[in-house]
């Protein structure tokens, strides 16, 4: 039973009113003409609202009409029935039309609901826009910024409160720009107009930065909807949140990138590796061959890929052996073997190999990295040779070689030491050699461990031998230090040194004795000269001229002899360190004048010119010695310069020194003799001895006196032109 | 007045030579005695009291240096001339320290001797 609605009441009231009006007019006023066209009002209303039920209203009203007419009026005319029938027919038709329309509408509503339901179940947000940009449909509530909702809460953009969400009813009928974006004009980047214009779908990606800084990506597809004429009437927007997809894509992309980089990197490594990287399958067939392998094997990849790796090994079983070991151990590390290059030259290699397996763990082959170690092998051979040589040297060395560890463990003794002390390798040195319980007090191990080299002498009381020990740190291959000791038996040398010392002592004594003896001897030699000269001087005035000359000659010779003895005596005293200097301030011109005055007669006797060039200089020196220096040099010059020659005496100041020079115009001294002329009893020309006399002691005395003063003496000469004798003396003591 | 001289010298020919040399200066010197060693020299000096002693250094029994010391101990004014073949500064210093007044280094001529004596005596008198 349908509820009584406003519409029902209205229809009911109109129908009742029409019935009452008919009753009133027919019964009480007796009018035959009622107005059945008024009946159409409720019939039409009922027809519109209640569709086929309008027939009941029509029947009711027709009944009322017929009854009123029958009871109030004269007779029932055909006219009455006709009108009633028209009423019913109208009601029926209206009801029918109305029914049909209602059915269509219901169908539309059903379809729309279905559509709505479908839209709301798909994850995308669908919206429909017509030519005026009016939103016709929105499948789900949406953020104002166009971001999808989930259970009424913005999925990501949480800053926006739910009231800010755009509900479907809010936008339906509004323009999209107003509804979604709150704008008055169409968005500048809107793709919808182009879809209307071109009739082609457009896909637009949008991205948003969310409050948390992450990106949100949207993929919106705008699809045209055509009418039957082919015009675009609507655009359907299909909006998808592809953030997750994007993120996945990004991840995949970056993973791919990384993978690619890694692969490229590995490729680069493999390609550019100096090491050979070779893949060999289970049958021993070469499957991969890099540049490194090409480089030292000489084969190109084309030449070997697909061929058995047996071809590389001079030993035919080696390939099998390597494969077996890799299979057994899963890998191979630094395995050394020999392979043959393309040119058949053998190469030492070090191979590391690993097993390649498929995902089920089945071995597929081996990857082998090998390195040309020919140089290393050669080096090792050399090192071994060196070591053998070294051992040989150690063994054949007359010195003892001894190596002891930081912990006093004897690590090595060479044959010499083993013969001397017994083989103690592997023992603790202080225990086996010295019977101690702790390191010897003299032990240098600590110092050597501090990387110091120590040299010392050790006397073995037991062996009565003295050793010169050189102890030095020895770096072991593992980085630890040991102490290397070289024992040199210096007992013999020690004895010899002792003897030498004794000899030296004796020699020194002898020398002293000699000097003492010489002093006495020279005095004794002088003694006979006393009566010779004395008697000669007594005799001289008593003799006639001729005899007097003889005695004068005797006296002169005796004086020469005396002079010679004096010089020898002086040298002996210098050697005996008995000569001491008495320093005083001296005027050089005065000293020189004294000497010149004394020697002038001798020079004049030989017609020689004695020239001096002496500035006013003073010096702190021993007068007697300075006189002797000048006297010896000048008298030498006079003696060796021939008749009519020239002798120049010059003195000058040279910084802190006084430099004296005595130059003569004598025969000169050959260069080879120059360095030796200051030596005792050395004479440049023995042939001159007789002519010039003297023993060459004068220059020795000059040298010694100059040396005592701290000066230097030397000579230059040009044979044939003359000689120059120089000396320097410090001005101050 | 002749100067009285004591000659201390172990070599006979040297003694003779000295006498001869002194006689060359006629009337100046008179050799009053001889001694052949230091000990004798000291004794002779005490006995003869000469004006001057010529003293050899190298002698037996007692050497010249010792003798000089002894004589000077006995007579501080004694005038002693050393006449010796030893002439190095060490000996000279030793003799001078012992009290010698002059030093004549052998060998020497008549003139050498008389010059030294003259100088010595003059110096001594002043």
Interface residues (C-beta under 8 A of the other chain):
Chain A: X519 X523 X524 X526 X527 X529 X530 X531 X532 X533 X534 X535 X536 X537 X538 X555 X558 X562 X566 X569 X573 X578
Chain B: X11 X13 X14 X17 X20 X21 X24 X58 X85 X86 X87 X88 X90 X106 X107 X108 X109 X110 X111 X112
